Amino acid sequence: MTIVQEGRLKGVFTGFKDQNTVFEFANGRKWRQKSYRYMYRYAYRPEAKVIEESGRYMLHVEGMNEAIEVRRA
């Protein structure tokens, strides 16, 4: 398990949606959701981190109970 990216997401976060959902960190790096998974949560600039787990990149967002698989956008 390795932390690949951590910091705050840019702007408003409204949860996980589908493969078109892009999460942008404050430093400009972007990650795209890899599969459909809908979970709503509103937050402004939440803390987040991308962790590499067994060859997969998982996005963990403050306040969300589950992580979502992502890929670099």
PEVEN-V696968 format. One record per residue. N is the residue number from 1. RES is the residue in three letters. SS is DSSP state (h for helix, s for strand, l for the rest). PHI is phi in radians with two decimals (999 if undefined). Layout:
BEGIN
[[N RES SS PHI] [N RES SS PHI]]
END
This chain:
BEGIN
[[1 MET l 999] [2 THR s -2.32] [3 ILE s -1.39] [4 VAL s -1.63] [5 GLN s -2.65] [6 GLU s -2.65] [7 GLY s 2.65] [8 ARG s -1.82] [9 LEU s -1.33] [10 LYS l -1.40] [11 GLY l 1.23] [12 VAL s -1.56] [13 PHE s -1.86] [14 THR l -2.13] [15 GLY l 1.74] [16 PHE s -1.75] [17 LYS l -2.31] [18 ASP l -2.56] [19 GLN l -1.17] [20 ASN l -1.58] [21 THR l -1.41] [22 VAL s -2.03] [23 PHE s -1.91] [24 GLU s -1.98] [25 PHE s -1.41] [26 ALA l -1.01] [27 ASN l -1.44] [28 GLY l 1.76] [29 ARG l -1.22] [30 LYS s -2.05] [31 TRP s -2.29] [32 ARG s -1.91] [33 GLN s -1.09] [34 LYS l -1.53] [35 SER l -2.57] [36 TYR l -1.22] [37 ARG l -2.87] [38 TYR l -1.75] [39 MET s -2.59] [40 TYR l -1.63] [41 ARG l -2.83] [42 TYR l -1.64] [43 ALA s -2.72] [44 TYR s -1.83] [45 ARG l 0.89] [46 PRO l -1.24] [47 GLU s -1.19] [48 ALA s -2.65] [49 LYS s -2.65] [50 VAL s -1.89] [51 ILE s -2.07] [52 GLU s -1.47] [53 GLU s -2.26] [54 SER l 0.95] [55 GLY l 1.43] [56 ARG s -1.99] [57 TYR s -1.75] [58 MET s -2.01] [59 LEU s -1.64] [60 HIS s -1.92] [61 VAL s -2.04] [62 GLU l -0.89] [63 GLY l 1.61] [64 MET l -1.70] [65 ASN l -1.34] [66 GLU l -2.19] [67 ALA l -1.74] [68 ILE s -2.25] [69 GLU s -1.32] [70 VAL s -2.32] [71 ARG s -2.41] [72 ARG s -1.12] [73 ALA l -1.76]]
END
